[in-house]
Amino acid sequence: MFLHLGGDTVVNLKDVIAIMDLDVTSTAKITREFLAVAEEEGFIVNVSEDLPKSYVLTEIDHKSKIFVSPISSATLLKRAKNIRSLAPTMQPE
């Protein structure tokens, strides 16, 4: 199942490691440093030109990617939970 992160970007839910609120987590110096290094090394993908509200840590094909999204972490988490609750009913028997 896939999670829509905004714009034209979707990720496989099994690849998602964490969904983080940008305002809350970026107050910590270590998080700001982490995101700065990730951007320098090319791990960050901005999914939209809109104001970023969250970021999603993923591992896709054994490579880390961080998607910066204009959608709030609360909304992304609700979407992920809804997808997971639908998954058992959508699988063939």
N, CA, C and O atoms as CSV, one atom per row, in Angstrom:
chain,resi,resn,atom,element,x,y,z
A,1,MET,N,N,0.840,-1.174,0.000
A,1,MET,CA,C,0.000,0.000,0.000
A,1,MET,C,C,0.886,1.238,0.000
A,1,MET,O,O,2.008,1.210,0.505
A,2,PHE,N,N,0.380,2.308,-0.562
A,2,PHE,CA,C,1.167,3.509,-0.739
A,2,PHE,C,C,0.616,4.680,0.062
A,2,PHE,O,O,-0.591,4.803,0.268
A,3,LEU,N,N,1.528,5.534,0.507
A,3,LEU,CA,C,1.187,6.724,1.271
A,3,LEU,C,C,1.483,7.943,0.418
A,3,LEU,O,O,2.611,8.125,-0.040
A,4,HIS,N,N,0.462,8.792,0.199
A,4,HIS,CA,C,0.629,10.020,-0.585
A,4,HIS,C,C,1.227,11.097,0.312
A,4,HIS,O,O,0.665,11.426,1.357
A,5,LEU,N,N,2.378,11.649,-0.103
A,5,LEU,CA,C,3.101,12.641,0.706
A,5,LEU,C,C,2.867,14.073,0.248
A,5,LEU,O,O,3.311,15.016,0.902
A,6,GLY,N,N,2.173,14.237,-0.868
A,6,GLY,CA,C,1.948,15.562,-1.421
A,6,GLY,C,C,2.511,15.624,-2.830
A,6,GLY,O,O,3.345,14.804,-3.214
A,7,GLY,N,N,2.049,16.599,-3.594
A,7,GLY,CA,C,2.494,16.712,-4.974
A,7,GLY,C,C,2.206,15.417,-5.712
A,7,GLY,O,O,1.109,14.867,-5.612
A,8,ASP,N,N,3.182,14.937,-6.444
A,8,ASP,CA,C,3.042,13.688,-7.188
A,8,ASP,C,C,3.797,12.549,-6.513
A,8,ASP,O,O,4.153,11.568,-7.166
A,9,THR,N,N,4.043,12.671,-5.210
A,9,THR,CA,C,4.908,11.717,-4.520
A,9,THR,C,C,4.130,10.760,-3.631
A,9,THR,O,O,3.338,11.168,-2.781
A,10,VAL,N,N,4.382,9.471,-3.856
A,10,VAL,CA,C,3.856,8.423,-2.990
A,10,VAL,C,C,5.016,7.507,-2.617
A,10,VAL,O,O,5.962,7.346,-3.388
A,11,VAL,N,N,4.937,6.913,-1.440
A,11,VAL,CA,C,5.944,5.931,-1.025
A,11,VAL,C,C,5.227,4.689,-0.530
A,11,VAL,O,O,4.103,4.753,-0.031
A,12,ASN,N,N,5.895,3.571,-0.678
A,12,ASN,CA,C,5.354,2.329,-0.166
A,12,ASN,C,C,5.372,2.400,1.361
A,12,ASN,O,O,6.398,2.732,1.953
A,13,LEU,N,N,4.278,2.100,1.980
A,13,LEU,CA,C,4.164,2.204,3.435
A,13,LEU,C,C,5.182,1.322,4.148
A,13,LEU,O,O,5.611,1.655,5.252
A,14,LYS,N,N,5.575,0.213,3.545
A,14,LYS,CA,C,6.561,-0.661,4.179
A,14,LYS,C,C,7.952,-0.028,4.225
A,14,LYS,O,O,8.804,-0.477,4.990
A,15,ASP,N,N,8.194,1.010,3.415
A,15,ASP,CA,C,9.484,1.696,3.393
A,15,ASP,C,C,9.580,2.832,4.409
A,15,ASP,O,O,10.663,3.373,4.633
A,16,VAL,N,N,8.462,3.193,5.022
A,16,VAL,CA,C,8.431,4.321,5.959
A,16,VAL,C,C,9.004,3.899,7.309
A,16,VAL,O,O,8.587,2.901,7.897
A,17,ILE,N,N,9.967,4.683,7.783
A,17,ILE,CA,C,10.574,4.451,9.089
A,17,ILE,C,C,9.930,5.360,10.135
A,17,ILE,O,O,9.602,4.918,11.236
A,18,ALA,N,N,9.752,6.644,9.777
A,18,ALA,CA,C,9.188,7.604,10.729
A,18,ALA,C,C,8.531,8.752,9.987
A,18,ALA,O,O,8.948,9.134,8.894
A,19,ILE,N,N,7.493,9.293,10.609
A,19,ILE,CA,C,6.828,10.502,10.129
A,19,ILE,C,C,7.033,11.545,11.219
A,19,ILE,O,O,6.592,11.361,12.353
A,20,MET,N,N,7.708,12.646,10.871
A,20,MET,CA,C,8.113,13.629,11.883
A,20,MET,C,C,7.507,15.000,11.599
A,20,MET,O,O,7.388,15.408,10.443
A,21,ASP,N,N,7.127,15.702,12.655
A,21,ASP,CA,C,6.652,17.072,12.551
A,21,ASP,C,C,7.865,17.991,12.458
A,21,ASP,O,O,8.734,17.959,13.330
A,22,LEU,N,N,7.932,18.800,11.422
A,22,LEU,CA,C,9.107,19.634,11.187
A,22,LEU,C,C,9.280,20.700,12.266
A,22,LEU,O,O,10.399,20.927,12.726
A,23,ASP,N,N,8.192,21.359,12.680
A,23,ASP,CA,C,8.296,22.408,13.694
A,23,ASP,C,C,8.755,21.867,15.046
A,23,ASP,O,O,9.596,22.477,15.707
A,24,VAL,N,N,8.217,20.749,15.448
A,24,VAL,CA,C,8.536,20.185,16.762
A,24,VAL,C,C,9.963,19.650,16.805
A,24,VAL,O,O,10.708,19.931,17.743
A,25,THR,N,N,10.339,18.882,15.790
A,25,THR,CA,C,11.650,18.236,15.840
A,25,THR,C,C,12.803,19.165,15.490
A,25,THR,O,O,13.928,18.938,15.936
A,26,SER,N,N,12.552,20.199,14.706
A,26,SER,CA,C,13.648,21.074,14.289
A,26,SER,C,C,14.079,22.054,15.376
A,26,SER,O,O,14.996,22.846,15.159
A,27,THR,N,N,13.442,22.015,16.525
A,27,THR,CA,C,13.894,22.863,17.632
A,27,THR,C,C,15.164,22.305,18.262
A,27,THR,O,O,15.918,23.043,18.896
A,28,ALA,N,N,15.405,21.018,18.095
A,28,ALA,CA,C,16.611,20.389,18.645
A,28,ALA,C,C,17.787,20.598,17.691
A,28,ALA,O,O,17.661,20.399,16.483
A,29,LYS,N,N,18.919,20.997,18.243
A,29,LYS,CA,C,20.115,21.256,17.441
A,29,LYS,C,C,20.551,20.016,16.658
A,29,LYS,O,O,20.936,20.118,15.493
A,30,ILE,N,N,20.491,18.864,17.287
A,30,ILE,CA,C,20.937,17.625,16.646
A,30,ILE,C,C,20.081,17.304,15.418
A,30,ILE,O,O,20.593,16.795,14.421
A,31,THR,N,N,18.787,17.599,15.488
A,31,THR,CA,C,17.906,17.355,14.345
A,31,THR,C,C,18.231,18.305,13.206
A,31,THR,O,O,18.277,17.894,12.046
A,32,ARG,N,N,18.456,19.570,13.528
A,32,ARG,CA,C,18.839,20.537,12.496
A,32,ARG,C,C,20.140,20.113,11.817
A,32,ARG,O,O,20.271,20.212,10.597
A,33,GLU,N,N,21.099,19.639,12.613
A,33,GLU,CA,C,22.366,19.163,12.057
A,33,GLU,C,C,22.145,17.934,11.160
A,33,GLU,O,O,22.718,17.833,10.075
A,34,PHE,N,N,21.314,17.014,11.629
A,34,PHE,CA,C,20.996,15.817,10.856
A,34,PHE,C,C,20.397,16.186,9.506
A,34,PHE,O,O,20.811,15.655,8.475
A,35,LEU,N,N,19.423,17.095,9.508
A,35,LEU,CA,C,18.776,17.494,8.265
A,35,LEU,C,C,19.736,18.253,7.345
A,35,LEU,O,O,19.668,18.109,6.125
A,36,ALA,N,N,20.621,19.053,7.922
A,36,ALA,CA,C,21.607,19.781,7.116
A,36,ALA,C,C,22.565,18.811,6.422
A,36,ALA,O,O,22.855,18.963,5.235
A,37,VAL,N,N,23.048,17.826,7.157
A,37,VAL,CA,C,23.950,16.826,6.570
A,37,VAL,C,C,23.210,16.012,5.508
A,37,VAL,O,O,23.758,15.741,4.439
A,38,ALA,N,N,21.981,15.627,5.795
A,38,ALA,CA,C,21.189,14.852,4.831
A,38,ALA,C,C,20.980,15.644,3.545
A,38,ALA,O,O,21.021,15.079,2.452
A,39,GLU,N,N,20.759,16.940,3.672
A,39,GLU,CA,C,20.582,17.770,2.474
A,39,GLU,C,C,21.889,17.873,1.689
A,39,GLU,O,O,21.888,17.771,0.462
A,40,GLU,N,N,22.991,18.072,2.389
A,40,GLU,CA,C,24.306,18.152,1.731
A,40,GLU,C,C,24.633,16.864,0.974
A,40,GLU,O,O,25.235,16.903,-0.099
A,41,GLU,N,N,24.237,15.738,1.535
A,41,GLU,CA,C,24.560,14.449,0.933
A,41,GLU,C,C,23.503,13.965,-0.071
A,41,GLU,O,O,23.624,12.877,-0.635
A,42,GLY,N,N,22.477,14.780,-0.282
A,42,GLY,CA,C,21.487,14.469,-1.303
A,42,GLY,C,C,20.412,13.485,-0.916
A,42,GLY,O,O,19.801,12.863,-1.785
A,43,PHE,N,N,20.167,13.331,0.374
A,43,PHE,CA,C,19.141,12.383,0.829
A,43,PHE,C,C,17.754,13.001,0.910
A,43,PHE,O,O,16.771,12.284,1.095
A,44,ILE,N,N,17.656,14.319,0.774
A,44,ILE,CA,C,16.373,15.001,0.958
A,44,ILE,C,C,15.690,15.241,-0.380
A,44,ILE,O,O,16.313,15.677,-1.348
A,45,VAL,N,N,14.383,14.943,-0.410
A,45,VAL,CA,C,13.544,15.176,-1.577
A,45,VAL,C,C,12.391,16.070,-1.135
A,45,VAL,O,O,11.602,15.683,-0.273
A,46,ASN,N,N,12.287,17.260,-1.718
A,46,ASN,CA,C,11.147,18.139,-1.450
A,46,ASN,C,C,10.029,17.741,-2.397
A,46,ASN,O,O,10.216,17.738,-3.614
A,47,VAL,N,N,8.878,17.408,-1.852
A,47,VAL,CA,C,7.786,16.927,-2.693
A,47,VAL,C,C,6.924,18.057,-3.228
A,47,VAL,O,O,6.074,17.835,-4.089
A,48,SER,N,N,7.138,19.279,-2.721
A,48,SER,CA,C,6.307,20.402,-3.129
A,48,SER,C,C,7.036,21.708,-2.858
A,48,SER,O,O,7.955,21.764,-2.041
A,49,GLU,N,N,6.622,22.737,-3.543
A,49,GLU,CA,C,7.162,24.083,-3.296
A,49,GLU,C,C,6.470,24.748,-2.102
A,49,GLU,O,O,6.919,25.793,-1.632
A,50,ASP,N,N,5.381,24.148,-1.612
A,50,ASP,CA,C,4.628,24.705,-0.490
A,50,ASP,C,C,5.436,24.655,0.798
A,50,ASP,O,O,6.451,23.964,0.880
A,51,LEU,N,N,4.982,25.386,1.790
A,51,LEU,CA,C,5.631,25.436,3.098
A,51,LEU,C,C,5.707,24.030,3.702
A,51,LEU,O,O,4.677,23.373,3.851
A,52,PRO,N,N,6.905,23.559,4.050
A,52,PRO,CA,C,7.027,22.210,4.612
A,52,PRO,C,C,6.480,22.136,6.037
A,52,PRO,O,O,6.688,23.039,6.848
A,53,LYS,N,N,5.780,21.045,6.321
A,53,LYS,CA,C,5.214,20.832,7.654
A,53,LYS,C,C,5.740,19.565,8.307
A,53,LYS,O,O,5.716,19.433,9.530
A,54,SER,N,N,6.218,18.634,7.485
A,54,SER,CA,C,6.680,17.365,8.041
A,54,SER,C,C,7.761,16.789,7.155
A,54,SER,O,O,7.999,17.260,6.042
A,55,TYR,N,N,8.417,15.751,7.675
A,55,TYR,CA,C,9.332,14.985,6.847
A,55,TYR,C,C,9.164,13.513,7.187
A,55,TYR,O,O,8.832,13.136,8.311
A,56,VAL,N,N,9.408,12.703,6.171
A,56,VAL,CA,C,9.198,11.267,6.291
A,56,VAL,C,C,10.524,10.568,6.015
A,56,VAL,O,O,11.090,10.690,4.928
A,57,LEU,N,N,11.009,9.835,7.010
A,57,LEU,CA,C,12.236,9.054,6.854
A,57,LEU,C,C,11.871,7.716,6.228
A,57,LEU,O,O,10.964,7.026,6.695
A,58,THR,N,N,12.586,7.356,5.166
A,58,THR,CA,C,12.313,6.091,4.492
A,58,THR,C,C,13.613,5.366,4.179
A,58,THR,O,O,14.694,5.954,4.188
A,59,GLU,N,N,13.479,4.085,3.904
A,59,GLU,CA,C,14.578,3.301,3.354
A,59,GLU,C,C,14.030,2.579,2.141
A,59,GLU,O,O,13.179,1.696,2.252
A,60,ILE,N,N,14.535,2.971,0.975
A,60,ILE,CA,C,14.063,2.423,-0.287
A,60,ILE,C,C,15.254,1.781,-0.986
A,60,ILE,O,O,16.247,2.450,-1.276
A,61,ASP,N,N,15.154,0.500,-1.251
A,61,ASP,CA,C,16.246,-0.253,-1.885
A,61,ASP,C,C,17.556,-0.092,-1.115
A,61,ASP,O,O,18.612,0.124,-1.710
A,62,HIS,N,N,17.479,-0.196,0.191
A,62,HIS,CA,C,18.638,-0.114,1.092
A,62,HIS,C,C,19.314,1.258,1.070
A,62,HIS,O,O,20.488,1.379,1.421
A,63,LYS,N,N,18.572,2.291,0.655
A,63,LYS,CA,C,19.091,3.655,0.664
A,63,LYS,C,C,18.128,4.551,1.425
A,63,LYS,O,O,16.913,4.475,1.242
A,64,SER,N,N,18.684,5.403,2.282
A,64,SER,CA,C,17.866,6.326,3.050
A,64,SER,C,C,17.437,7.506,2.188
A,64,SER,O,O,18.217,8.040,1.399
A,65,LYS,N,N,16.172,7.902,2.360
A,65,LYS,CA,C,15.636,9.094,1.716
A,65,LYS,C,C,14.752,9.800,2.725
A,65,LYS,O,O,14.045,9.169,3.510
A,66,ILE,N,N,14.809,11.123,2.688
A,66,ILE,CA,C,13.962,11.931,3.548
A,66,ILE,C,C,13.085,12.781,2.643
A,66,ILE,O,O,13.587,13.591,1.863
A,67,PHE,N,N,11.782,12.595,2.747
A,67,PHE,CA,C,10.831,13.356,1.956
A,67,PHE,C,C,10.272,14.488,2.811
A,67,PHE,O,O,9.724,14.249,3.887
A,68,VAL,N,N,10.414,15.731,2.327
A,68,VAL,CA,C,9.882,16.892,3.024
A,68,VAL,C,C,8.523,17.185,2.404
A,68,VAL,O,O,8.407,17.373,1.193
A,69,SER,N,N,7.481,17.223,3.261
A,69,SER,CA,C,6.110,17.290,2.791
A,69,SER,C,C,5.366,18.519,3.322
A,69,SER,O,O,5.615,18.959,4.444
A,70,PRO,N,N,4.452,19.075,2.513
A,70,PRO,CA,C,3.611,20.176,2.980
A,70,PRO,C,C,2.414,19.696,3.795
A,70,PRO,O,O,1.622,20.503,4.280
A,71,ILE,N,N,2.285,18.382,3.941
A,71,ILE,CA,C,1.166,17.802,4.686
A,71,ILE,C,C,1.615,17.564,6.123
A,71,ILE,O,O,2.731,17.104,6.361
A,72,SER,N,N,0.746,17.876,7.075
A,72,SER,CA,C,1.114,17.740,8.477
A,72,SER,C,C,1.382,16.285,8.840
A,72,SER,O,O,0.842,15.364,8.227
A,73,SER,N,N,2.223,16.100,9.841
A,73,SER,CA,C,2.549,14.747,10.299
A,73,SER,C,C,1.299,14.042,10.819
A,73,SER,O,O,1.162,12.829,10.657
A,74,ALA,N,N,0.396,14.782,11.438
A,74,ALA,CA,C,-0.843,14.178,11.951
A,74,ALA,C,C,-1.689,13.620,10.801
A,74,ALA,O,O,-2.236,12.523,10.908
A,75,THR,N,N,-1.793,14.366,9.718
A,75,THR,CA,C,-2.564,13.906,8.560
A,75,THR,C,C,-1.903,12.697,7.911
A,75,THR,O,O,-2.584,11.738,7.545
A,76,LEU,N,N,-0.580,12.735,7.767
A,76,LEU,CA,C,0.131,11.593,7.189
A,76,LEU,C,C,-0.038,10.348,8.055
A,76,LEU,O,O,-0.219,9.247,7.537
A,77,LEU,N,N,0.022,10.522,9.357
A,77,LEU,CA,C,-0.156,9.390,10.265
A,77,LEU,C,C,-1.566,8.817,10.145
A,77,LEU,O,O,-1.735,7.598,10.139
A,78,LYS,N,N,-2.584,9.681,10.049
A,78,LYS,CA,C,-3.957,9.206,9.865
A,78,LYS,C,C,-4.093,8.423,8.559
A,78,LYS,O,O,-4.743,7.379,8.514
A,79,ARG,N,N,-3.474,8.940,7.499
A,79,ARG,CA,C,-3.521,8.234,6.215
A,79,ARG,C,C,-2.870,6.860,6.334
A,79,ARG,O,O,-3.402,5.869,5.835
A,80,ALA,N,N,-1.729,6.808,6.992
A,80,ALA,CA,C,-1.022,5.535,7.152
A,80,ALA,C,C,-1.867,4.544,7.948
A,80,ALA,O,O,-1.946,3.368,7.593
A,81,LYS,N,N,-2.491,5.012,9.013
A,81,LYS,CA,C,-3.338,4.127,9.824
A,81,LYS,C,C,-4.534,3.640,9.023
A,81,LYS,O,O,-4.913,2.473,9.118
A,82,ASN,N,N,-5.134,4.531,8.232
A,82,ASN,CA,C,-6.279,4.124,7.406
A,82,ASN,C,C,-5.866,3.081,6.381
A,82,ASN,O,O,-6.595,2.120,6.135
A,83,ILE,N,N,-4.706,3.270,5.788
A,83,ILE,CA,C,-4.215,2.306,4.798
A,83,ILE,C,C,-3.976,0.951,5.460
A,83,ILE,O,O,-4.345,-0.088,4.914
A,84,ARG,N,N,-3.364,0.971,6.625
A,84,ARG,CA,C,-3.076,-0.300,7.326
A,84,ARG,C,C,-4.359,-0.993,7.752
A,84,ARG,O,O,-4.431,-2.221,7.746
A,85,SER,N,N,-5.378,-0.214,8.124
A,85,SER,CA,C,-6.628,-0.848,8.542
A,85,SER,C,C,-7.366,-1.457,7.344
A,85,SER,O,O,-8.133,-2.407,7.503
A,86,LEU,N,N,-7.135,-0.912,6.153
A,86,LEU,CA,C,-7.754,-1.448,4.947
A,86,LEU,C,C,-7.009,-2.659,4.399
A,86,LEU,O,O,-7.606,-3.526,3.761
A,87,ALA,N,N,-5.728,-2.716,4.645
A,87,ALA,CA,C,-4.870,-3.741,4.040
A,87,ALA,C,C,-5.371,-5.167,4.213
A,87,ALA,O,O,-5.390,-5.906,3.228
A,88,PRO,N,N,-5.778,-5.600,5.402
A,88,PRO,CA,C,-6.214,-7.007,5.537
A,88,PRO,C,C,-7.441,-7.320,4.697
A,88,PRO,O,O,-7.579,-8.444,4.214
A,89,THR,N,N,-8.335,-6.354,4.510
A,89,THR,CA,C,-9.549,-6.629,3.746
A,89,THR,C,C,-9.304,-6.599,2.249
A,89,THR,O,O,-10.134,-7.088,1.482
A,90,MET,N,N,-8.183,-6.035,1.815
A,90,MET,CA,C,-7.900,-5.930,0.394
A,90,MET,C,C,-7.031,-7.065,-0.122
A,90,MET,O,O,-6.832,-7.192,-1.331
A,91,GLN,N,N,-6.514,-7.886,0.771
A,91,GLN,CA,C,-5.646,-8.989,0.362
A,91,GLN,C,C,-6.493,-10.156,-0.119
A,91,GLN,O,O,-7.538,-10.440,0.466
A,92,PRO,N,N,-6.056,-10.841,-1.181
A,92,PRO,CA,C,-6.819,-12.010,-1.665
A,92,PRO,C,C,-6.757,-13.151,-0.662
A,92,PRO,O,O,-5.777,-13.312,0.066
A,93,GLU,N,N,-7.810,-13.926,-0.643
A,93,GLU,CA,C,-7.878,-15.042,0.308
A,93,GLU,C,C,-7.310,-16.302,-0.291
A,93,GLU,O,O,-7.286,-17.342,0.367
